Amino acid sequence: MSWLTEFVRPRIRTLLGQREVPENLWSQCPSCQQMIFSKELERNLRVCIHCGHHMRATSAERLDWTFDDGKYTRIELPKVPTDPLGFRDSKKYVDRLKESRAKTSFDDALLVAHGSISGRKTVVAAMEFNFMGGSMGAAVGEGLVAAAKLAVLQEAPLIVYTASGGARMQEGAVSLMQMPRSVIATLMLKDARLPYIVVLTDPTTGGVTASFAMLGDIQIAEPGALIGFAGARVIEQTVRETLPEGFQRAEYLHEHGIVDMVVKRTDMRATLARLIDLLLPKTTVLETTLAQAE
């Protein structure tokens, strides 16, 4: 039993009478172990008010925090074969999908939406780590292509929030083929001369890092985010050397030129708005008038 259950909860019950205290009233920071009121943590975008640790966030929270006034329209992503290989380990792949869909209320590990950031049309794709570790299967690959097509259609920038353990093993080679497919999505934006901004969040690893996650015009990382391809233990066993402190963390990658900037979550929307203005100049009044006349 912890001090929270032995002391704090009984104390609250005494103050409030016999009313049941919600189980999710408090949250504990995994970094400094301090207790935080859940509502206060939500107001601070799930950033610890004591040590500044950035806790993991859902894809829906990312969309809420990014768009103006939290208003956006989600798009329906293309349907893909549910279980192309008939895969089974300790469980059937279809059963794992059902569990993840029930847990997250999402069809797969990617949400795509469009709206505005500081008044500018923008398309945002956010990965959901709670859905099978944010693993990249055919649905994620198709979703990224759909997001790129929508951005080109709207002549809008594309922002992608990554959070993934890599390729989805239950789809085998089908999953691996999403790496080049996601690269094609980024090329569609480059051909249209539209900004492609990647926000690397904790964790971003495996085949996601080896493909679209590292191809942004601007690479942003959240503080403390784990970013890499293979795990540190695997690398140490391969090279037979002790890795430097902070290896594969956002700050280390920034110091070594892998990412362009490390941005606090509370500053992210303002930073994205500024980058969009720099990369996609505003249309002049004359150009707007001529376009309307045509």
N, C-alpha and C positions, 0 to 999 in steps of 0.2 A: 504493500500500500504506500502511496506517495503522500507527501505533505498536502498536496492539492485535495486528495480524496479524504484524508484524515482530519484536516483542519479547515481548509478554505471552504469546501462545499458544505460541511455542517454549519459553519459560521454564517454562510449566506442563507442557508435554510432557516437559521434562527432569526436572522434579520427580516426575512420575507415571510415568516410563518412556516406552515407545513407545505407550501407550494413546491412542486417539483422543480429543481434547477435544471435547465437544459444541459445536456451532455456536451454540447459544442459551444458553451459559453466562453471557454478559454482555449487558447492555442499555445503550444510550446515551440519556441524557436529551436530548430535542430542544431544551430550553431552555438548560441550562447546559453541555451537551456532556460531562458527567461520566459515567464508566462505573460501572455498578451491577451487582452480582451479581443475576441474574434471580430467584433464590429470595428474596433479600432484598427485591427490588422487589415480588414477589407478596405477601410478608408485610405490606408497607406499602401494600397495596391499589393498586399501580401509581402511587404518589405518590413523586416523587424525594426521596431522603433528604438531598440536598445543597441543593436550592433550593425544594423544595415544589411543583414543577410537577406538575399533575394530568394524567397521560397518559390517552389514550382507553382505554376499557374495553369489553368485549363485553357483550351483553345477559345472557348466562349468568353472567358475573362479577357483574353488578349484582344478580341474584337471589341468588347465593351470599352476597354481602356484606350483603344487606338482611334476609333471614329469620333467625329464631332458629336457631342451629347450622347454618345453611346448608341447612335442610330445607324442602322445598316440593313442591307437586304442580303440574306444568304441565298446562294444559288444551289440548285439540285445538281449533284455531280453525276457523271455518266455511270451507268451500271456495268459491273464486270462479273465474270464467272465467280461464283461463291467459293468453290473449292476445286481449282483446275487440276490438282494432282491427287485428289482423294486422300490427302495426307492425314496420318494419325500417329501420335506418339503416345503419351499416357492418356490423352484425350483426343477425340476427333477434332479436326480443325474447325468444322462447322459448329461444334459445341463451344469452342473457345470464342468464335465470333459472336455467338448468341450471348455468351456471358458478358463480353466487352460491350456489346450493344445495349444490354440491359443496364450495365453499370454506368455508362456514359450518356446514354440516350442519343448517340451518334451512330451513323452507319459505318464509319471507318475512322482512320486516324488523321483526317484532314477536314477542315472547314474552310470554305471559300465564301467571301462576302464582298460587296461593293458599297461604297458610301462616299463620304467626304472627310478630308483631313484639312482643317483650316480653310474650308471652302473649296478645296481642290478635289476633283473626282479621283478616287483611289480604289484599287482592288487589293484585298488582303487575304492571304492564305495562312492559316495557323494550324500547326500540327498538335495532335492530342496525345500526350505521353501516357495517359491513363488507358488508352486503347491499345492493348498489347504492346506496351512500351513504345508507342509512336512508330512502330515498325512500318517500313515502306513496302507495300504490296502493289498489285495492279491498280487498286482503287486510289491510292495516293498518287501514283504516276499519272493516271487519267485526270485526277483532280488538279494537278499542277498544270497539265496541258490546257484544261478548261479555264483555269485562272489566267493563263497567259493569253488565250484567245479572247477572253472577256476584256482584259486590259488593252489589247490591241484594238478591239472593237470600240471601246470607250475612249481610246487615246489617253489612257491613264497609266500612272506608274503601278508596278506590282511590288508589294511588300510581302515577304514570306517570313514567318516565325518558325524556326526549326526547334524540334524537341523530339529526339528519336534515338533508339538504340541501334538503328541501322536497318538492313534488309530483313524482310519477313521470311524466316526459314521455312515456314509451312507452304510457301509458294515457290520455293526452289529457284530454278532458272527464270521463271516468270517474274519473280521479284527482282532478280539481278538485272533484267532487261529494263526495269524502270529507271536505272541509272542513266543510260543514254537517252531514254525517253524524256526524263526531266531536263537533261541538257538541251534537248530540242526545244523545250518550252522556254528556256532562257534565251536561246538564239532567236526565237520569234520576237521577243522584246527588243533585242539588240538590232535586229533588222528593221524594226519599226521605230528605232531611236527613242525608245521609252525607258525610263529609269527602272532598274531592278535592284531592290534593296533587300538585303538579308539581315534578319535579327537572330543571332545565335543565342539560344537559351539553354539552360541546364536540363538534361545533357544533350549534346549533339555529337553523335558518334557513327562509326561504321560507314555503310554505303551512302548514307545521306551526306555525311561530311565529304565523301569521295566524289560527290556529284554536284547537285544544284546548290548545296549549302555554301560552297566556296567560290561561286561564280558571280556573286553580286557586283554591281558597279560600286556599291558601298557595303562594307562588311561591318556590322555593329554587333557587339556582344554585351550581354548583361554581366554585371560584376559577379565574379566567382563562378561563372558558368564552366562546366566541363566540356571541352571541345577537343575532339581527336578522332582518329580512325580506330586503331587497336587500343586495348587497355594498357595502362602503365605497366602492370605486372607482365603482360605478354611481351611488351617491348624490352623490359629489363632482362627477361629470360633469353630474348633473341640477341640483343647486342651485348649482353653480359656486362652491363655497366649500371651504376646507380644513377637514376634520373635526377635532374635538379629539382629543388623545392618549387612547388607551384606549377610543375610541368603539366601542360594541357589545360591550364586554367586561363580564363579570358585575359587577365592582366599579363601573364607570361607571353601569350600569343600577340598581344598588343605591343609589348616591348620588342618583340622579334619580327614585327611587320606582317603578321599573318592576318590580323584584323585591323580595321582602320580606326576604330574608336570603341571605348567601353563606356556605356551610357547607363546611368541609373534609371530604373523603371519609371520613377516619378518624373523624369525629364524626357522620357522616350517620345511621347507624342509631339512635344515641342521640337525635338530634334528632327523627327521625321518630317514635320511640316517645313522646317527650314531647308532640309535637304531636297525636298520636292520642289520648293521654290527655286533652288539653285540649279537643279538638274532639268527642270521643266519650266522655262520662263513663262510668265503670264502672257496671254494673248493680248495684243494692244486693242484699243477701242476701234481703230481703223480696220484691223484685220477681222474683228468680230462683225463689224458693219458690212464689210465686203462678203463675208461668209453667209450672212443672213440674206443679203441681196441675191446671191447665187441660188 
